Amino acid sequence: MHLFEKPTDAALQRIIAEAKSRLTATSTTRIGQTATAEALRAELGETLTRDGLGLDHALGLLLEKIVPTCIDQGHPRSFAAIPSATTPAAAICDLLVSASGIFAGTWASGSGAIFAENQVLRWLADLAGLPRSAGGTFVSGGTLGTLAALVAARKKARKQGRCLGSGSIVATSEQAHFAVEESAAAVDGTLVCIPTDAAHRMTGETLEAALAQYSQAEIMAIVATVGTPNLGVVDDLESIAQFCRDRDIWLHIDGTYGFPAILAEGYRHLFAGSEHADSLSVDPHKWLFAPYDSCALLYRNAEDAIAAHRWSGTYLGSNTPVAPSLNDQSDPKDFALHLSRRPRGLPLWFSLSSHGTDAYRLAVESSLDLAQRVAKEIDARSELDLILSPPLSVLVFRRRNWEVHDYQQLSLRLQQSGTAWFLPTTVDGRAAARLALINPKTTFDDVAVVLDAMR
């Protein structure tokens, strides 16, 4: 089973060929099709047997039955949720990571990979304006990033003599990701959803009004969002940061989707205030074109993270004796709720180092420009109503006289035909269409497929 023999080599070549076909997919390639459990049971049968199915048979099931019944999030017409768009370089590196057996929980076992990951983290920290004291790691996704940040926020607040009981306040926009609610509950906090302004943003003013009844000692953290999941809105970071600084309250910025827009000069003003964040999360598997699953988690001060997350086991060897920054040796296990981890930041490092940061800037700008062009097209179509000008690269709009079942039927039809992947949403209690554009391979014509289907 562990020997690399001729059948193994043949299987590897088939998988490489399949991976190549997916990395070179065009808009006309089928996007994938969701299957029911009953259909999969009928197609696959009993796959786990005492003697095994054999490599060829199992590989046939994988390539012909399993992968095609999953949506390709990197397809140029994948518009649902926040999709992915892995670069070939990042995907190639990810294959090597899987084959290399790198344990990247401690410096002792993964020094080179962690050093490379830390270079990416430093690049992100510099973009945000975080100081040299910043530290961090890569975790599996934004949900774990938010949770780890709130654990550190609670630890620091209690060290300062605040938030000593249960139910301490975690405040965030009513438009924020549901992960904030889950994470607040996990740290025994009480979530307060802050009403937004006319532009759907949480601001320092809306925070002040909503939290006036609470004392500073009761508030654990504020979570601001850069690119809310439904509308793509960027909260008013500057006024929120001022609110937090005035009260010495931890500020976490959920930039899992929208933070890469900081690369685009025309959008950089939206990020004023990010330099004051106590923690920041960014998902490379979204708009930084890395494979799932990856979230860059940064802390303003490495010491805050280590105070909350550091632990040791004699079998792991001794910990680093001083609190490290991103320029020093560090154990990623000390920055989040994890120990076992692959170097999930390494594929992003490989792609960034291969292509350069300017290529990433141009790729992000292409999605922003496309979103603005599509918004103008929606405005020009008499049967469509744009709900708001896209703050970043998410478009929400309505087809006049359509109800929720009309959007659902269109979504199902496009998905079943393998043409495109989008999901309806609701805005202000009414059904709407929502398209998220982050793939540089997506063209105006790709988006027009969905718009034309609404005529």
N, C-alpha and C positions, 0 to 999 in steps of 0.2 A: 504493500500500500504506500510506503514512503519512498520506494525506489523510483527513479526517473527512467522509465523504459520507453521503448518505441511507441506503444499506445499513448503514453503520457505526452510524448513529443508531438504526436499527430493531433492530439486534443488541443495542445497549446497552440499549434499552428492554426487550427480552426477557430479558436477563440480570438487570436490576434486578427485573423481575417474578418471576423464578425465585428470586433472593436473598430477596425479600420473603416468598415462600411458605415458604422454609426457615427464615427467622427467626421466622415465626409458626406453625411446625409444632407439632402437638399429639401426644399419645401415640398417637393412631390413625393418624398419618402413617407410611408405611412407612419403616423405618430404613435401608434400603439392603440390597444383597445382593451378596456376594462372587461373582465369576465366575471361571471358569478361563481360562487363556490361549487354549485352543482355542475356547471360546465367544466370547471377545472378538475373536479373529481372524476368526471366521465372521461376527460382527455388524458389525465395523468395516471389514474388508477392508483394502486398501492405502490408507492415508490421506495419505501423502506422495508427491505427484506433481509433475512438472515444471510443470504449468500451474495446480495447485491445485484444490481441490474447489469453491471458491466459499464465500463467507461464510455463506450460508444453510445449505448442506449441512454444512459443518464445525460450525456452531452446533447443527444438529440432532443430529449425532453427540455433541457435548459434552453437551447437555441430556438426550438420550434414551437414550444408550448408555453414556457414560463416567461421569457423575456418579451415576446410579442404581446403578452397580456398585461404589460406594464407601460404606462405613458412615458415617452421619452421627453423628460423635462428640458432637454437641451435642443429640442426640435425648433426650427425657426417659427413654427406656428403654435408653440406652447405659450399660452397667455394666462393660464390660471394661476391662482395663488401668487407667489413670486417664484418664477421658474429658475432654471439653471442654464448655464451655457459654458460647459467645461472646455478649456482650450485643449488641443491635442497634446501640447507639452505637459500640461497638468495631469492629463489622463495617463500619459506614458509614465510619468513619475509615480503616479499612484499604483500602477502595476508593479513597479520595482519595490515600492514601500511594502506592498502585500507580500512580496516574495522574499523580502530581506529579513523578516523577523525582528524588526527594530522595536525594542521596548523604550518608549520615550517618556516614561514617568519620572526618571531620574537622570541627572547628568552623567552619572557613572556608566550607565548602559546606553545612552543615546546622545553623547556629547555633540557630535557633528551635526546631527539632525536638529537638536535643540538650538545650537548656535545659529543655524540657518533660519529656523523658525523665529528666533529672537530678532534677526535682522528685519524680517517682515513686520514683526510687532513694533519695532522701533520706527520703521517707515510710517506705519499707521499712527503711532503716537506723535510723530512729528507733524503729520498732516492735521491732527487734532489740536496741536499746540501743547501737548502734555510735557511736563518737565523731565529732566534726566533721571529723576527718581522713579519714573514709571516702571512697572513690571507687569508680567502677565503670562498667558499661555493660550493654547488653542484647545477648546472643548468641543463637544459634539454638535452644539447648535445654540441658537439664541435663548432657548428656554433654560438650558443649564447655565448659560452665561448670566442671565438675569438672576437666577437663583443664587449662584455663587457670589455675585455682587451684593445681593441683599444679606447674605450670611455675613459678609465682611462689614456691611453697613451696621448691622445689628451689634456685632462685636465691638465696633468702635463707639457706637452710641452708649452701650452699657459701660464701656471703659470710662466714658465721660460722665457717668452717673445718670444717663437718660435711658428711656425705653426699658426700664427694668422689669416691668410686668408684661403680661400677654396683651395682645390687641394693639400694639404700637402701630401708628399710622404709616402706611405706604400709599402715597398719592400719585396718581397718573391720569393721563387724559382718558376721557370716555371713549376715545378712538384707539386706545392702545391695544397691543396684542394681548390675547387671553393669557399668555405665559406670565404676565405680570401678576394677574390675580392668583394663578396657581403658585407662583413663587412667594407671594406675600403670605398665603395660607401656610406654606411649608415652613416659614420662619415665625409662625404664630403671630402674624401681623393682621391688621384690619385694612382692607383696601378702600380707599376713597377715590371715586372716579370724578375727575374735575370737569365741569362743563367747559366747552370750547367756545371760542369767539366766532364771529361771522365767517372767518376763513377756516373753521374747523380746527384751530390750533389751541393747545393749552399755552397759556402765557403766565407771566409772573402775576399779573393782575387777577386772572381767574383763579390762580392758586391762592392768592391772599384772601380773596373773598370767600372761597370754599373752606379754607382752613382756619378762619378767624376764631372759630370756637375751640381750637386745640392749642395747647401750650407747646412751646418749643420742645419741651422734655418728652412730649408724647409722639413726636414725628420721627420715624426711623429713616425714611428716605423719600426722595422724589424721583420718579422715573419719567424722563422726557423721551420723546420718540422722534427719530429722524426717518420719515417715511412710514406713516401709519399704514397698517396692512390693508385696509379697505380702500382708502382714498389717496395714499401716498403723501400725506401732509407732513410738513416739518414743523414741529412745535417751535415756539419762540424761545430759542435756547438762551439768548442773551438776558432777557428779563427773568427767565426761570433760574439761570445761574446766579443772578443778582439776589433773587429771593432766597436761594439756598445759602449764599455767602453771608447775607445779613443775619441769618439764623443758625449758621454752622450746621447745616443739614446736608447729609450725603446726597449727591446728585449722580444718578446713573443715567447714561444716555443709551437708549436702545437704538443703535444705528445698524441693526442687522441687515436691513434692506438698503436704506437710503444713504448711508455714510459715504460710499464711493463717489457720490455726486460732488463731494468736496474737491475732486480732481478738476471739475469743470469750472473755469474762471467765472463764467456768468452765474454760477450758483453758489459760489464760495461765501457770499455774504450771509447765506442762510445758516452758516455754521459758526457765526460769531457767538461766543460763549462756550463752545465745546472745550476750549482750553481750560475751563474751570471744572470740568467733570471729575468726579472722584472715581468713576469707572465708566467704561465704554465697551459695547459689544458690536462686532461687525461680522457678518456671515460671508466668508469668501465663496461659499457654494451658491451664493446669489449673484451679486453684481461684480464680483472679482474673479469669476470664471474658474473656480476650483471645483473638484468633485465633492459630492456629499460624503461625509458630514463634517462640517468645519465651521467653528465660530472663534474669531479672535477676541479674547477677553483681556482688556487692559485696565490697570489700576493706576491712578495718579501717583500713589505712593506704594511701592512694593511691600513696605512694612505692614500696611493695613491688611493686605491680602494674606501675608504670611502669618500674621497674628491670628487670623480666623481659620486658616486652612492647614497650617503646617502640622505634620505629625511624622512619626518615625517608627520603624520596626528594626530590631537588631539585625534581622536578616537582610535589610536593605543597605546596611552600612550607615555611616554617620551623615547627618545633614550638613549642609553648608553652614559654617559658623556665623556668618553675617548675612543680613538681609541684602539680597542681590538686586541690582537693576538689570535692565536688558543688555547692559554691556558686560555683565559678569556671569560666572557660572551660576546656574539656578536649577532647581528641581521643579518641573512643571506640576508635580503632585502638590506643591505647597501653595498653589494659586487657585485651586477650585476643588470641587467635590469629586475627585477621581484619584486613582492610582494607575491602574492599567490603561494605557493609551498608546495608540499608534501616532507617529509624527504627522498628524493630519494637516499641519501647516506647511509641510515640505513640498507638496505639489504646487502650492501657490508660489513658494519661493522659487522653484524651478522655472515656472512660467514667467514670473516677474524678472528673474535674472536673465532668462533667455531673450525676452522681447523688450524689456525696459519699461519704465513707468510711463513714458510718453505714449506708448502703444495702449496702455490701460486707460490713460486719459482720453485718447481718441475713441476708444471703444465705448466708454461711458457716455461721452458726448454724442456719439451716434445714436444711442437710445433716447437721450434727451431731445435731440433734434427731431427724431422720428415721432416722438410723442407730440411735439408741437405741430408737426405737419398733419398728423392724423386728427388732432383736435380741430384744426382748420377745416379738414375734410368733413368731419362730423357736423360742424357748424354750417357747412355749405349744403348739407343734405336735408331736404325739407322734412323727411320722415324721422329724423334723429334730433335729439336734444342733448347737448353737452351739459352735464351737471355742474362741473367746475373746470376751469383751465387747469391742466395737469401741473401740480406743484413740482413733480419729478417726472416719472415715466409710467405712472398708472393713470389710465383713462376710465372714467365712469360716465355713462350716458344712457339715455333711454330711447327706445323705439316707441313713437307715439301710438297710443291705443293698445299697447301690449300689456299683458298681465304676467305674473310670475310663470305660469305654465308655458307661455310662448317662449320665454327665454330658456326654460328647461328643455323644451322640445328641440329648439335649435342647437343647444349645447349637446344634447344626446345625438342628434343627427350628424353633426360635424365630427363628434368623437367616434361614433360607430363606423363612419366612412373612412376614418383615419386621416381626415383632412386637417383638423385643428382641434385645440383643446382650450376651451374657456368655460368659466362657470359664472352663472348669474349671481348677483348680490342684492343687498337692499341698502338704500340711502334714504335717510329720513323716513323710514317705514315703508318705502315703496320699492318695488322690484326695479332692477337696473342691470345693464351689462357692465362688465369690468374686464379690462385688458391690461395686463402688466407686460411692459416691453423692456427687456434687459439684454436680449440676444443681439450681438452685432450682425449676425447673419439674417436677422429678420428684416424684410423689406416692406415698403409701403404696400406693395401688391399682396404680400402675405396678410397684412391686416385688412386689406380691402376684401379679402375672401369672406371675413366675418361681416363686415359692413354690407357687402352686396347681398349676403344671405338674409338680411333684415328688410330688404325692399318688399 
